Amino acid sequence: MSIVDQAEQQTERQIRVRQVTHVQASWTEQQRGGDGAFTFQLVLDNGADEYILRPTAHDAQVLLGLMRRSDRAFFDLERKVLMFGNLSIK
């Protein structure tokens, strides 16, 4: 591996806040007739990294609302914080 490749990999590891470029939402049945579980796969910087959220049903509803009202989102990998930019207040 070249020095340039090593430097690039080190830079990638140092990036702690990434833009959410895609979200894959799913729901999984836990038990027949019972509650299920929501999963949001956050694709960060077009696939440079990813993170899985497992929100409650209420939190999933709130997150979807924030995603609709925001023109972009960022995820802090170190602190596990999802941040929304330019929220519409209408």
TIVO-2410 file (N, C-alpha, C; in nm, 3 decimals):
# residues 90
REC num residu      c1      c2      c3 atome chaine
REC   1      M   0.086  -0.119   0.000     N      A
REC   1      M   0.000   0.000   0.000    CA      A
REC   1      M   0.089   0.124   0.000     C      A
REC   2      S   0.057   0.219  -0.083     N      A
REC   2      S   0.139   0.339  -0.095    CA      A
REC   2      S   0.115   0.434   0.022     C      A
REC   3      I   0.205   0.527   0.037     N      A
REC   3      I   0.193   0.627   0.142    CA      A
REC   3      I   0.067   0.711   0.121     C      A
REC   4      V   0.035   0.740  -0.004     N      A
REC   4      V  -0.086   0.817  -0.035    CA      A
REC   4      V  -0.210   0.740   0.008     C      A
REC   5      D  -0.216   0.610  -0.020     N      A
REC   5      D  -0.330   0.527   0.020    CA      A
REC   5      D  -0.342   0.522   0.171     C      A
REC   6      Q  -0.231   0.508   0.240     N      A
REC   6      Q  -0.232   0.504   0.386    CA      A
REC   6      Q  -0.281   0.636   0.443     C      A
REC   7      A  -0.236   0.746   0.387     N      A
REC   7      A  -0.280   0.878   0.434    CA      A
REC   7      A  -0.429   0.897   0.411     C      A
REC   8      E  -0.478   0.851   0.296     N      A
REC   8      E  -0.620   0.862   0.266    CA      A
REC   8      E  -0.704   0.780   0.364     C      A
REC   9      Q  -0.660   0.659   0.395     N      A
REC   9      Q  -0.732   0.575   0.491    CA      A
REC   9      Q  -0.732   0.638   0.629     C      A
REC  10      Q  -0.621   0.697   0.670     N      A
REC  10      Q  -0.614   0.762   0.801    CA      A
REC  10      Q  -0.710   0.881   0.806     C      A
REC  11      T  -0.715   0.957   0.699     N      A
REC  11      T  -0.808   1.070   0.693    CA      A
REC  11      T  -0.953   1.021   0.703     C      A
REC  12      E  -0.988   0.914   0.632     N      A
REC  12      E  -1.123   0.859   0.638    CA      A
REC  12      E  -1.160   0.818   0.781     C      A
REC  13      R  -1.066   0.758   0.853     N      A
REC  13      R  -1.093   0.715   0.991    CA      A
REC  13      R  -1.111   0.833   1.085     C      A
REC  14      Q  -1.051   0.947   1.054     N      A
REC  14      Q  -1.059   1.064   1.140    CA      A
REC  14      Q  -1.189   1.140   1.123     C      A
REC  15      I  -1.258   1.121   1.014     N      A
REC  15      I  -1.385   1.191   0.991    CA      A
REC  15      I  -1.489   1.132   1.085     C      A
REC  16      R  -1.542   1.215   1.171     N      A
REC  16      R  -1.638   1.168   1.271    CA      A
REC  16      R  -1.780   1.214   1.242     C      A
REC  17      V  -1.798   1.320   1.164     N      A
REC  17      V  -1.932   1.367   1.128    CA      A
REC  17      V  -1.946   1.352   0.977     C      A
REC  18      R  -2.050   1.278   0.937     N      A
REC  18      R  -2.070   1.252   0.794    CA      A
REC  18      R  -2.213   1.291   0.756     C      A
REC  19      Q  -2.229   1.326   0.629     N      A
REC  19      Q  -2.362   1.360   0.578    CA      A
REC  19      Q  -2.440   1.232   0.551     C      A
REC  20      V  -2.565   1.233   0.590     N      A
REC  20      V  -2.655   1.121   0.559    CA      A
REC  20      V  -2.701   1.141   0.415     C      A
REC  21      T  -2.665   1.049   0.327     N      A
REC  21      T  -2.701   1.065   0.186    CA      A
REC  21      T  -2.818   0.975   0.146     C      A
REC  22      H  -2.844   0.869   0.221     N      A
REC  22      H  -2.958   0.781   0.195    CA      A
REC  22      H  -3.003   0.721   0.328     C      A
REC  23      V  -3.131   0.689   0.335     N      A
REC  23      V  -3.187   0.621   0.452    CA      A
REC  23      V  -3.269   0.503   0.403     C      A
REC  24      Q  -3.241   0.386   0.454     N      A
REC  24      Q  -3.320   0.266   0.424    CA      A
REC  24      Q  -3.398   0.230   0.550     C      A
REC  25      A  -3.528   0.243   0.544     N      A
REC  25      A  -3.613   0.213   0.659    CA      A
REC  25      A  -3.675   0.075   0.643     C      A
REC  26      S  -3.684   0.003   0.754     N      A
REC  26      S  -3.750  -0.128   0.750    CA      A
REC  26      S  -3.819  -0.155   0.883     C      A
REC  27      W  -3.911  -0.248   0.878     N      A
REC  27      W  -3.983  -0.293   0.996    CA      A
REC  27      W  -3.976  -0.445   0.998     C      A
REC  28      T  -3.947  -0.500   1.114     N      A
REC  28      T  -3.934  -0.645   1.128    CA      A
REC  28      T  -4.033  -0.696   1.231     C      A
REC  29      E  -4.105  -0.800   1.193     N      A
REC  29      E  -4.197  -0.863   1.287    CA      A
REC  29      E  -4.115  -0.937   1.393     C      A
REC  30      Q  -4.142  -0.910   1.518     N      A
REC  30      Q  -4.070  -0.976   1.627    CA      A
REC  30      Q  -4.138  -1.106   1.668     C      A
REC  31      Q  -4.270  -1.101   1.668     N      A
REC  31      Q  -4.350  -1.216   1.708    CA      A
REC  31      Q  -4.485  -1.203   1.641     C      A
REC  32      R  -4.538  -1.312   1.592     N      A
REC  32      R  -4.666  -1.311   1.520    CA      A
REC  32      R  -4.772  -1.238   1.602     C      A
REC  33      G  -4.827  -1.130   1.546     N      A
REC  33      G  -4.932  -1.054   1.612    CA      A
REC  33      G  -4.881  -0.957   1.717     C      A
REC  34      G  -4.751  -0.954   1.739     N      A
REC  34      G  -4.693  -0.866   1.841    CA      A
REC  34      G  -4.631  -0.741   1.779     C      A
REC  35      D  -4.568  -0.666   1.865     N      A
REC  35      D  -4.499  -0.546   1.819    CA      A
REC  35      D  -4.381  -0.584   1.731     C      A
REC  36      G  -4.346  -0.493   1.644     N      A
REC  36      G  -4.230  -0.514   1.557    CA      A
REC  36      G  -4.118  -0.419   1.596     C      A
REC  37      A  -4.014  -0.418   1.515     N      A
REC  37      A  -3.899  -0.331   1.541    CA      A
REC  37      A  -3.866  -0.254   1.413     C      A
REC  38      F  -3.845  -0.124   1.429     N      A
REC  38      F  -3.804  -0.039   1.318    CA      A
REC  38      F  -3.652  -0.033   1.312     C      A
REC  39      T  -3.600  -0.025   1.191     N      A
REC  39      T  -3.457  -0.009   1.169    CA      A
REC  39      T  -3.438   0.095   1.060     C      A
REC  40      F  -3.351   0.192   1.086     N      A
REC  40      F  -3.311   0.290   0.985    CA      A
REC  40      F  -3.163   0.269   0.958     C      A
REC  41      Q  -3.129   0.234   0.836     N      A
REC  41      Q  -2.989   0.224   0.797    CA      A
REC  41      Q  -2.950   0.358   0.738     C      A
REC  42      L  -2.859   0.427   0.803     N      A
REC  42      L  -2.811   0.555   0.754    CA      A
REC  42      L  -2.690   0.529   0.665     C      A
REC  43      V  -2.699   0.566   0.539     N      A
REC  43      V  -2.586   0.556   0.448    CA      A
REC  43      V  -2.518   0.693   0.452     C      A
REC  44      L  -2.392   0.694   0.487     N      A
REC  44      L  -2.320   0.818   0.512    CA      A
REC  44      L  -2.221   0.846   0.400     C      A
REC  45      D  -2.223   0.970   0.353     N      A
REC  45      D  -2.132   1.013   0.246    CA      A
REC  45      D  -2.128   0.915   0.131     C      A
REC  46      N  -2.246   0.883   0.078     N      A
REC  46      N  -2.260   0.796  -0.040    CA      A
REC  46      N  -2.192   0.660  -0.023     C      A
REC  47      G  -2.200   0.606   0.096     N      A
REC  47      G  -2.146   0.471   0.118    CA      A
REC  47      G  -2.010   0.466   0.183     C      A
REC  48      A  -1.950   0.579   0.217     N      A
REC  48      A  -1.819   0.578   0.284    CA      A
REC  48      A  -1.829   0.511   0.421     C      A
REC  49      D  -1.948   0.518   0.482     N      A
REC  49      D  -1.972   0.455   0.612    CA      A
REC  49      D  -2.122   0.435   0.624     C      A
REC  50      E  -2.164   0.365   0.728     N      A
REC  50      E  -2.307   0.349   0.755    CA      A
REC  50      E  -2.327   0.328   0.903     C      A
REC  51      Y  -2.452   0.349   0.946     N      A
REC  51      Y  -2.487   0.330   1.086    CA      A
REC  51      Y  -2.632   0.284   1.092     C      A
REC  52      I  -2.662   0.196   1.186     N      A
REC  52      I  -2.798   0.143   1.201    CA      A
REC  52      I  -2.862   0.203   1.327     C      A
REC  53      L  -2.979   0.261   1.310     N      A
REC  53      L  -3.060   0.310   1.422    CA      A
REC  53      L  -3.174   0.213   1.446     C      A
REC  54      R  -3.211   0.189   1.571     N      A
REC  54      R  -3.325   0.104   1.605    CA      A
REC  54      R  -3.420   0.184   1.695     C      A
REC  55      P  -3.493   0.279   1.636     N      A
REC  55      P  -3.580   0.366   1.717    CA      A
REC  55      P  -3.709   0.295   1.759     C      A
REC  56      T  -3.769   0.348   1.864     N      A
REC  56      T  -3.903   0.305   1.901    CA      A
REC  56      T  -3.999   0.353   1.793     C      A
REC  57      A  -4.123   0.305   1.795     N      A
REC  57      A  -4.222   0.347   1.696    CA      A
REC  57      A  -4.243   0.498   1.703     C      A
REC  58      H  -4.251   0.552   1.823     N      A
REC  58      H  -4.270   0.696   1.840    CA      A
REC  58      H  -4.151   0.774   1.786     C      A
REC  59      D  -4.029   0.732   1.821     N      A
REC  59      D  -3.910   0.800   1.773    CA      A
REC  59      D  -3.897   0.788   1.621     C      A
REC  60      A  -3.937   0.674   1.563     N      A
REC  60      A  -3.933   0.657   1.417    CA      A
REC  60      A  -4.024   0.760   1.350     C      A
REC  61      Q  -4.142   0.781   1.408     N      A
REC  61      Q  -4.236   0.879   1.353    CA      A
REC  61      Q  -4.177   1.020   1.359     C      A
REC  62      V  -4.114   1.053   1.471     N      A
REC  62      V  -4.052   1.185   1.486    CA      A
REC  62      V  -3.936   1.202   1.388     C      A
REC  63      L  -3.852   1.099   1.376     N      A
REC  63      L  -3.738   1.106   1.284    CA      A
REC  63      L  -3.783   1.124   1.140     C      A
REC  64      L  -3.887   1.051   1.099     N      A
REC  64      L  -3.939   1.066   0.963    CA      A
REC  64      L  -3.990   1.208   0.938     C      A
REC  65      G  -4.055   1.265   1.040     N      A
REC  65      G  -4.102   1.404   1.027    CA      A
REC  65      G  -3.986   1.501   1.012     C      A
REC  66      L  -3.881   1.482   1.090     N      A
REC  66      L  -3.764   1.569   1.079    CA      A
REC  66      L  -3.695   1.553   0.944     C      A
REC  67      M  -3.689   1.430   0.895     N      A
REC  67      M  -3.628   1.405   0.764    CA      A
REC  67      M  -3.705   1.475   0.653     C      A
REC  68      R  -3.838   1.477   0.663     N      A
REC  68      R  -3.921   1.544   0.562    CA      A
REC  68      R  -3.901   1.695   0.565     C      A
REC  69      R  -3.880   1.750   0.685     N      A
REC  69      R  -3.872   1.896   0.700    CA      A
REC  69      R  -3.732   1.951   0.678     C      A
REC  70      S  -3.633   1.865   0.668     N      A
REC  70      S  -3.495   1.910   0.655    CA      A
REC  70      S  -3.442   1.884   0.514     C      A
REC  71      D  -3.354   1.972   0.469     N      A
REC  71      D  -3.295   1.949   0.337    CA      A
REC  71      D  -3.168   1.864   0.345     C      A
REC  72      R  -3.117   1.840   0.466     N      A
REC  72      R  -3.001   1.752   0.482    CA      A
REC  72      R  -2.986   1.711   0.628     C      A
REC  73      A  -2.912   1.602   0.647     N      A
REC  73      A  -2.887   1.552   0.783    CA      A
REC  73      A  -2.742   1.506   0.793     C      A
REC  74      F  -2.690   1.510   0.914     N      A
REC  74      F  -2.554   1.468   0.943    CA      A
REC  74      F  -2.557   1.374   1.062     C      A
REC  75      F  -2.460   1.282   1.066     N      A
REC  75      F  -2.452   1.189   1.179    CA      A
REC  75      F  -2.312   1.193   1.236     C      A
REC  76      D  -2.304   1.217   1.367     N      A
REC  76      D  -2.178   1.219   1.440    CA      A
REC  76      D  -2.152   1.077   1.489     C      A
REC  77      L  -2.057   1.009   1.427     N      A
REC  77      L  -2.028   0.869   1.459    CA      A
REC  77      L  -1.975   0.851   1.601     C      A
REC  78      E  -1.903   0.948   1.651     N      A
REC  78      E  -1.845   0.936   1.785    CA      A
REC  78      E  -1.950   0.954   1.895     C      A
REC  79      R  -2.031   1.056   1.882     N      A
REC  79      R  -2.132   1.086   1.985    CA      A
REC  79      R  -2.267   1.021   1.959     C      A
REC  80      K  -2.285   0.959   1.839     N      A
REC  80      K  -2.412   0.894   1.800    CA      A
REC  80      K  -2.527   0.995   1.799     C      A
REC  81      V  -2.503   1.108   1.733     N      A
REC  81      V  -2.602   1.216   1.725    CA      A
REC  81      V  -2.641   1.237   1.580     C      A
REC  82      L  -2.772   1.237   1.554     N      A
REC  82      L  -2.826   1.267   1.422    CA      A
REC  82      L  -2.872   1.412   1.424     C      A
REC  83      M  -2.817   1.493   1.331     N      A
REC  83      M  -2.844   1.636   1.329    CA      A
REC  83      M  -2.910   1.673   1.196     C      A
REC  84      F  -3.008   1.761   1.201     N      A
REC  84      F  -3.081   1.802   1.082    CA      A
REC  84      F  -3.052   1.949   1.051     C      A
REC  85      G  -3.030   1.978   0.923     N      A
REC  85      G  -2.999   2.115   0.882    CA      A
REC  85      G  -3.114   2.180   0.809     C      A
REC  86      N  -3.125   2.310   0.825     N      A
REC  86      N  -3.223   2.392   0.755    CA      A
REC  86      N  -3.366   2.338   0.765     C      A
REC  87      L  -3.414   2.321   0.886     N      A
REC  87      L  -3.551   2.274   0.907    CA      A
REC  87      L  -3.651   2.381   0.866     C      A
REC  88      S  -3.752   2.340   0.795     N      A
REC  88      S  -3.861   2.429   0.762    CA      A
REC  88      S  -3.946   2.447   0.888     C      A
REC  89      I  -3.981   2.569   0.922     N      A
REC  89      I  -4.060   2.591   1.043    CA      A
REC  89      I  -4.208   2.611   1.014     C      A
REC  90      K  -4.248   2.584   0.892     N      A
REC  90      K  -4.389   2.598   0.853    CA      A
REC  90      K  -4.469   2.479   0.895     C      A
***
